Amino acid sequence: MIHRTSHNPDITVIQPGVERLTAVNAKAFKDEVIALISDGAAQLVIDFKDVSFLDSSGLGALVGILKKIGNRGDLAVSGLKPDVEQMFRICRMDRVFTVYGDVETAVQTMAESL
Protein backbone atom coordinates (compact mmCIF):
# COMPACT_ATOMS: atom_id res chain seq x y z
CA MET A 1 0.00 0.00 0.00
CA ILE A 2 2.66 2.55 0.93
CA HIS A 3 5.26 3.89 -1.41
CA ARG A 4 8.56 4.71 0.24
CA THR A 5 11.30 6.93 -1.02
CA SER A 6 14.34 8.36 0.70
CA HIS A 7 15.73 11.82 0.15
CA ASN A 8 18.19 11.48 2.99
CA PRO A 9 19.63 8.32 4.56
CA ASP A 10 18.20 9.27 7.97
CA ILE A 11 14.74 10.40 6.81
CA THR A 12 12.10 8.11 5.36
CA VAL A 13 9.53 9.68 3.04
CA ILE A 14 6.26 7.77 2.85
CA GLN A 15 3.48 8.21 0.34
CA PRO A 16 0.25 6.49 1.38
CA GLY A 17 -0.31 5.06 -2.11
CA VAL A 18 -4.05 5.69 -1.99
CA GLU A 19 -6.17 8.63 -3.01
CA ARG A 20 -8.42 8.31 0.05
CA LEU A 21 -7.08 7.42 3.50
CA THR A 22 -10.21 6.17 5.25
CA ALA A 23 -11.51 3.47 7.59
CA VAL A 24 -11.16 1.02 4.69
CA ASN A 25 -7.36 1.28 4.55
CA ALA A 26 -6.15 3.34 7.53
CA LYS A 27 -5.30 0.34 9.73
CA ALA A 28 -3.25 -1.32 6.97
CA PHE A 29 -1.41 1.97 6.38
CA LYS A 30 -0.70 2.39 10.10
CA ASP A 31 0.52 -1.20 10.42
CA GLU A 32 2.91 -0.79 7.48
CA VAL A 33 4.36 2.44 8.87
CA ILE A 34 4.70 0.94 12.36
CA ALA A 35 6.61 -1.96 10.79
CA LEU A 36 9.04 0.60 9.31
CA ILE A 37 9.45 2.19 12.74
CA SER A 38 10.08 -1.21 14.29
CA ASP A 39 12.78 -1.74 11.64
CA GLY A 40 14.54 1.44 12.77
CA ALA A 41 12.97 4.33 10.84
CA ALA A 42 12.65 7.24 13.26
CA GLN A 43 12.50 10.37 11.10
CA LEU A 44 9.40 10.19 8.92
CA VAL A 45 7.76 12.51 6.44
CA ILE A 46 4.35 11.42 5.20
CA ASP A 47 3.75 13.00 1.80
CA PHE A 48 0.04 13.53 1.15
CA LYS A 49 0.43 15.05 -2.33
CA ASP A 50 -1.65 12.26 -3.92
CA VAL A 51 -4.23 12.00 -1.11
CA SER A 52 -7.41 13.94 -1.82
CA PHE A 53 -9.48 12.78 1.17
CA LEU A 54 -8.74 11.89 4.78
CA ASP A 55 -11.30 10.89 7.40
CA SER A 56 -11.11 10.49 11.17
CA SER A 57 -9.76 6.94 10.79
CA GLY A 58 -6.90 8.29 8.69
CA LEU A 59 -6.16 10.90 11.33
CA GLY A 60 -6.37 8.22 14.02
CA ALA A 61 -3.79 6.17 12.12
CA LEU A 62 -1.45 9.17 12.07
CA VAL A 63 -1.87 9.67 15.81
CA GLY A 64 -1.09 5.99 16.38
CA ILE A 65 2.05 6.33 14.27
CA LEU A 66 3.08 9.43 16.22
CA LYS A 67 2.62 7.56 19.51
CA LYS A 68 4.74 4.67 18.23
CA ILE A 69 7.60 7.02 17.32
CA GLY A 70 7.39 8.70 20.72
CA ASN A 71 10.61 10.45 21.72
CA ARG A 72 12.78 8.31 19.42
CA GLY A 73 12.13 10.37 16.33
CA ASP A 74 9.93 12.83 14.52
CA LEU A 75 6.93 12.74 12.21
CA ALA A 76 5.98 15.49 9.77
CA VAL A 77 3.40 15.71 7.02
CA SER A 78 3.66 17.50 3.70
CA GLY A 79 1.77 18.25 0.52
CA LEU A 80 -1.71 18.58 2.03
CA LYS A 81 -4.40 19.27 -0.55
CA PRO A 82 -7.04 21.84 0.49
CA ASP A 83 -9.66 19.30 1.68
CA VAL A 84 -7.09 17.31 3.66
CA GLU A 85 -5.61 20.49 5.11
CA GLN A 86 -9.09 21.59 6.15
CA MET A 87 -9.62 18.28 7.97
CA PHE A 88 -6.31 18.81 9.80
CA ARG A 89 -7.41 22.32 10.82
CA ILE A 90 -10.95 21.31 11.87
CA CYS A 91 -9.57 18.54 14.09
CA ARG A 92 -6.69 20.76 15.24
CA MET A 93 -4.16 18.22 14.01
CA ASP A 94 -2.21 21.11 12.50
CA ARG A 95 -1.20 21.81 16.12
CA VAL A 96 -0.12 18.22 16.70
CA PHE A 97 1.82 17.58 13.48
CA THR A 98 4.42 19.74 11.81
CA VAL A 99 3.03 20.53 8.36
CA TYR A 100 5.18 21.46 5.36
CA GLY A 101 4.07 22.61 1.93
CA ASP A 102 6.23 20.09 0.10
CA VAL A 103 8.37 17.07 0.86
CA GLU A 104 11.65 18.78 -0.09
CA THR A 105 11.17 21.49 2.54
CA ALA A 106 10.19 18.89 5.14
CA VAL A 107 13.27 16.75 4.46
CA GLN A 108 15.62 19.74 4.43
CA THR A 109 14.24 21.13 7.70
CA MET A 110 14.34 17.73 9.42
CA ALA A 111 17.89 17.08 8.16
CA GLU A 112 19.06 20.39 9.62
CA SER A 113 17.73 19.44 13.04
CA LEU A 114 19.48 16.05 13.18
Backbone as CSV, one residue per row, in Angstrom:
resi,resn,N_x,N_y,N_z,CA_x,CA_y,CA_z,C_x,C_y,C_z
1,MET,0.811,-1.195,0.000,0.000,0.000,0.000,0.856,1.260,0.000
2,ILE,1.877,1.319,0.867,2.656,2.550,0.929,3.771,2.517,-0.100
3,HIS,4.109,3.706,-0.544,5.260,3.889,-1.410,6.297,4.610,-0.579
4,ARG,7.520,4.127,-0.611,8.556,4.705,0.236,9.690,5.207,-0.641
5,THR,10.136,6.396,-0.349,11.304,6.931,-1.024,12.182,7.579,0.032
6,SER,13.442,7.708,-0.245,14.342,8.363,0.702,15.062,9.504,0.010
7,HIS,15.003,10.658,0.635,15.731,11.818,0.146,16.999,12.024,0.958
8,ASN,17.090,11.332,2.049,18.191,11.479,2.990,18.301,10.130,3.692
9,PRO,19.502,9.645,3.942,19.633,8.323,4.555,18.938,8.196,5.922
10,ASP,18.780,9.309,6.628,18.196,9.274,7.968,16.700,9.574,7.993
11,ILE,16.145,9.987,6.856,14.744,10.401,6.807,14.005,9.535,5.792
12,THR,12.911,8.942,6.230,12.097,8.105,5.358,10.872,8.890,4.917
13,VAL,10.695,9.007,3.604,9.530,9.684,3.043,8.529,8.610,2.632
14,ILE,7.310,8.757,3.098,6.263,7.766,2.853,5.117,8.433,2.107
15,GLN,4.682,7.781,1.039,3.479,8.207,0.341,2.423,7.123,0.583
16,PRO,1.248,7.497,1.056,0.245,6.495,1.378,-0.131,5.556,0.236
17,GLY,0.005,5.960,-1.005,-0.307,5.056,-2.111,-1.785,4.875,-2.373
18,VAL,-2.597,5.701,-1.752,-4.047,5.687,-1.987,-4.517,7.122,-2.142
19,GLU,-5.622,7.289,-2.846,-6.174,8.628,-3.007,-7.010,9.041,-1.795
20,ARG,-7.557,8.051,-1.115,-8.418,8.308,0.048,-7.916,7.468,1.220
21,LEU,-7.519,8.117,2.296,-7.082,7.416,3.501,-8.265,7.414,4.470
22,THR,-8.963,6.272,4.506,-10.213,6.173,5.253,-10.222,4.916,6.118
23,ALA,-11.358,4.656,6.740,-11.513,3.470,7.587,-11.214,2.182,6.819
24,VAL,-11.401,2.204,5.520,-11.161,1.021,4.693,-9.689,0.612,4.691
25,ASN,-8.779,1.600,4.706,-7.363,1.277,4.549,-6.445,1.889,5.609
26,ALA,-6.986,2.645,6.541,-6.154,3.343,7.529,-5.374,2.379,8.425
27,LYS,-5.996,1.290,8.849,-5.301,0.342,9.729,-4.129,-0.313,9.001
28,ALA,-4.335,-0.707,7.757,-3.252,-1.315,6.974,-2.105,-0.323,6.801
29,PHE,-2.437,0.939,6.527,-1.413,1.972,6.384,-0.634,2.120,7.686
30,LYS,-1.354,2.242,8.790,-0.705,2.389,10.095,0.202,1.198,10.391
31,ASP,-0.285,-0.004,10.156,0.515,-1.203,10.422,1.799,-1.224,9.599
32,GLU,1.717,-0.813,8.329,2.909,-0.790,7.481,3.929,0.239,7.977
33,VAL,3.446,1.406,8.384,4.364,2.440,8.872,4.969,2.011,10.214
34,ILE,4.179,1.411,11.073,4.699,0.944,12.362,5.758,-0.136,12.146
35,ALA,5.587,-0.957,11.124,6.614,-1.955,10.795,7.922,-1.272,10.403
36,LEU,7.837,-0.169,9.664,9.043,0.598,9.314,9.713,1.155,10.570
37,ILE,8.910,1.653,11.490,9.448,2.193,12.740,10.120,1.082,13.534
38,SER,9.498,-0.065,13.574,10.078,-1.212,14.287,11.392,-1.651,13.655
39,ASP,11.533,-1.408,12.350,12.779,-1.740,11.644,13.841,-0.653,11.774
40,GLY,13.538,0.426,12.500,14.540,1.441,12.768,14.292,2.818,12.204
41,ALA,13.269,2.998,11.374,12.972,4.330,10.845,12.445,5.202,11.981
42,ALA,13.061,6.367,12.166,12.645,7.236,13.262,12.287,8.643,12.796
43,GLN,12.801,9.053,11.660,12.502,10.369,11.103,11.625,10.144,9.878
44,LEU,10.353,10.478,9.993,9.400,10.186,8.919,8.736,11.448,8.398
45,VAL,8.580,11.496,7.079,7.757,12.514,6.437,6.692,11.754,5.663
46,ILE,5.440,12.037,5.950,4.352,11.423,5.195,3.877,12.456,4.178
47,ASP,4.055,12.107,2.914,3.752,13.004,1.805,2.335,12.725,1.301
48,PHE,1.454,13.680,1.507,0.043,13.530,1.151,-0.292,14.137,-0.211
49,LYS,0.691,14.355,-1.057,0.432,15.047,-2.329,-0.594,14.333,-3.204
50,ASP,-0.702,13.008,-3.097,-1.652,12.262,-3.920,-2.924,11.871,-3.169
51,VAL,-3.057,12.330,-1.927,-4.232,12.001,-1.110,-5.213,13.171,-1.180
52,SER,-6.421,12.872,-1.672,-7.415,13.938,-1.818,-8.454,13.942,-0.703
53,PHE,-8.493,12.853,0.096,-9.484,12.780,1.173,-8.903,12.013,2.347
54,LEU,-9.201,12.500,3.535,-8.744,11.889,4.777,-9.896,11.973,5.769
55,ASP,-10.240,10.839,6.397,-11.305,10.889,7.398,-10.709,10.706,8.796
56,SER,-11.583,10.589,9.789,-11.113,10.488,11.171,-10.288,9.218,11.398
57,SER,-10.564,8.158,10.666,-9.757,6.939,10.791,-8.342,7.172,10.278
58,GLY,-8.223,7.935,9.208,-6.902,8.290,8.686,-6.135,9.135,9.687
59,LEU,-6.817,10.089,10.307,-6.164,10.905,11.335,-5.790,10.049,12.544
60,GLY,-6.662,9.125,12.903,-6.369,8.223,14.017,-5.138,7.379,13.747
61,ALA,-4.989,6.933,12.498,-3.793,6.167,12.118,-2.541,7.009,12.301
62,LEU,-2.608,8.279,11.911,-1.454,9.168,12.069,-1.105,9.365,13.544
63,VAL,-2.113,9.513,14.373,-1.866,9.672,15.808,-1.226,8.406,16.376
64,GLY,-1.696,7.246,15.938,-1.094,5.985,16.378,0.363,5.875,15.962
65,ILE,0.664,6.329,14.749,2.051,6.329,14.267,2.897,7.274,15.111
66,LEU,2.365,8.450,15.394,3.084,9.428,16.221,3.377,8.864,17.603
67,LYS,2.412,8.177,18.192,2.619,7.562,19.510,3.715,6.505,19.452
68,LYS,3.732,5.729,18.371,4.739,4.674,18.232,6.142,5.268,18.138
69,ILE,6.288,6.368,17.430,7.600,7.023,17.325,8.033,7.563,18.682
70,GLY,7.089,8.162,19.400,7.388,8.704,20.722,8.542,9.690,20.682
71,ASN,9.464,9.547,21.625,10.610,10.455,21.716,11.800,9.992,20.883
72,ARG,11.657,8.853,20.197,12.777,8.309,19.420,12.995,9.022,18.100
73,GLY,12.004,9.758,17.643,12.131,10.374,16.335,11.144,11.500,16.136
74,ASP,10.800,11.720,14.866,9.927,12.834,14.523,9.054,12.429,13.346
75,LEU,7.865,12.993,13.291,6.928,12.741,12.208,6.406,14.076,11.707
76,ALA,6.518,14.287,10.405,5.983,15.492,9.775,5.115,15.070,8.604
77,VAL,4.231,15.958,8.192,3.403,15.713,7.018,3.644,16.828,6.012
78,SER,3.459,16.486,4.738,3.665,17.495,3.698,2.672,17.293,2.570
79,GLY,2.558,18.325,1.732,1.766,18.247,0.519,0.273,18.098,0.722
80,LEU,-0.269,18.718,1.762,-1.705,18.578,2.029,-2.523,19.330,0.980
81,LYS,-3.457,18.623,0.357,-4.396,19.269,-0.552,-5.418,20.026,0.289
82,PRO,-6.131,20.991,-0.298,-7.036,21.836,0.493,-8.033,21.077,1.375
83,ASP,-8.680,20.035,0.863,-9.658,19.301,1.679,-8.991,18.572,2.841
84,VAL,-7.817,18.015,2.598,-7.093,17.313,3.658,-6.582,18.319,4.680
85,GLU,-6.075,19.435,4.206,-5.609,20.488,5.110,-6.752,21.011,5.978
86,GLN,-7.929,21.134,5.387,-9.092,21.594,6.149,-9.432,20.595,7.252
87,MET,-9.349,19.305,6.961,-9.616,18.276,7.975,-8.609,18.396,9.115
88,PHE,-7.333,18.627,8.769,-6.305,18.811,9.798,-6.654,20.010,10.679
89,ARG,-7.089,21.114,10.049,-7.412,22.321,10.818,-8.646,22.119,11.693
90,ILE,-9.703,21.523,11.123,-10.945,21.312,11.871,-10.688,20.464,13.120
91,CYS,-9.869,19.445,12.971,-9.571,18.540,14.092,-8.373,19.004,14.922
92,ARG,-7.838,20.148,14.561,-6.691,20.756,15.236,-5.436,19.887,15.190
93,MET,-5.346,19.059,14.191,-4.158,18.217,14.011,-2.992,19.029,13.476
94,ASP,-3.291,20.230,12.946,-2.209,21.111,12.497,-1.405,21.638,13.688
95,ARG,-1.931,21.448,14.900,-1.200,21.813,16.116,-0.413,20.631,16.672
96,VAL,-0.764,19.439,16.223,-0.118,18.219,16.696,1.046,17.839,15.781
97,PHE,0.822,17.960,14.469,1.824,17.582,13.478,2.474,18.807,12.870
98,THR,3.751,18.694,12.559,4.425,19.739,11.807,4.048,19.537,10.346
99,VAL,3.523,20.600,9.726,3.031,20.531,8.360,3.921,21.372,7.453
100,TYR,4.357,20.763,6.347,5.177,21.455,5.358,4.444,21.475,4.026
101,GLY,4.710,22.485,3.234,4.071,22.607,1.928,4.490,21.534,0.949
102,ASP,5.755,21.120,1.014,6.233,20.087,0.101,7.264,19.218,0.812
103,VAL,7.500,18.058,0.236,8.375,17.069,0.857,9.830,17.550,0.922
104,GLU,10.270,18.293,-0.077,11.654,18.775,-0.090,11.935,19.681,1.097
105,THR,11.013,20.591,1.390,11.169,21.489,2.537,11.158,20.700,3.838
106,ALA,10.283,19.719,3.931,10.194,18.893,5.140,11.506,18.144,5.374
107,VAL,12.018,17.519,4.332,13.266,16.749,4.459,14.427,17.665,4.818
108,GLN,14.530,18.803,4.161,15.624,19.741,4.429,15.566,20.239,5.872
109,THR,14.396,20.619,6.334,14.240,21.126,7.696,14.555,20.040,8.724
110,MET,14.065,18.834,8.489,14.340,17.733,9.416,15.827,17.391,9.414
111,ALA,16.465,17.407,8.253,17.892,17.080,8.161,18.731,18.092,8.930
112,GLU,18.321,19.340,8.902,19.060,20.393,9.624,18.966,20.224,11.128
113,SER,17.901,19.590,11.589,17.728,19.440,13.039,18.336,18.138,13.592
114,LEU,18.869,17.303,12.709,19.476,16.045,13.178,20.846,16.273,13.768
